[in-house]
Amino acid sequence: MNFTDPTLLMMIFILPSMFGLVLVGEGVQKIMNYEPRGWIGVSVGAVFILIIILAYFMISTNNLS
């Protein structure tokens, strides 16, 4: 499997990162409107982005042909 293929990178990293950023942004918007549930969106989005970053490092450090 070619891990430098742009389509694979888009599916694995870019689209989920955008989803995580949307979760964080929605949570911030709720916090700005004084809704206490906004912290849930921010924390879930941050964990989601952290998982994506860890997956990137796991794939990039592993020498997969």
VENFENVEN-V215313 format. One record per pair of residues at least 24 apart in sequence whose ideal C-beta (glycine too) atoms are under 10 Angstrom apart, sorted by sequence separation. I is the first residue (numbers start at 1). J is the second residue. D is the distance in whole Angstrom. If there is no record, write none. Layout:
i->I j->J d->D
i->I j->J d->D
//
This chain:
i->20 j->44 d->8
i->21 j->45 d->7
i->23 j->47 d->9
i->24 j->48 d->9
i->20 j->45 d->5
i->23 j->48 d->6
i->24 j->49 d->7
i->19 j->45 d->8
i->20 j->46 d->8
i->22 j->48 d->10
i->23 j->49 d->9
i->20 j->47 d->8
i->21 j->48 d->9
i->20 j->48 d->4
i->21 j->49 d->7
i->19 j->48 d->7
i->20 j->49 d->4
i->19 j->49 d->9
i->20 j->50 d->9
i->17 j->48 d->9
i->20 j->51 d->9
i->16 j->48 d->7
i->17 j->49 d->6
i->20 j->52 d->7
i->16 j->49 d->8
i->19 j->52 d->9
i->20 j->53 d->10
i->16 j->51 d->8
i->17 j->52 d->6
i->16 j->52 d->5
i->17 j->53 d->9
i->15 j->52 d->10
i->14 j->52 d->9
i->13 j->52 d->6
i->16 j->55 d->9
i->17 j->56 d->9
i->12 j->52 d->8
i->13 j->53 d->9
i->13 j->55 d->8
i->12 j->55 d->7
i->13 j->56 d->6
i->12 j->56 d->8
i->13 j->59 d->9
i->9 j->56 d->9
i->12 j->59 d->8
i->9 j->59 d->10
i->8 j->59 d->10
i->3 j->59 d->6
i->3 j->60 d->8
i->3 j->62 d->9
i->3 j->64 d->6
i->2 j->64 d->10
i->3 j->65 d->9
i->1 j->64 d->7
i->2 j->65 d->9
i->1 j->65 d->9
//
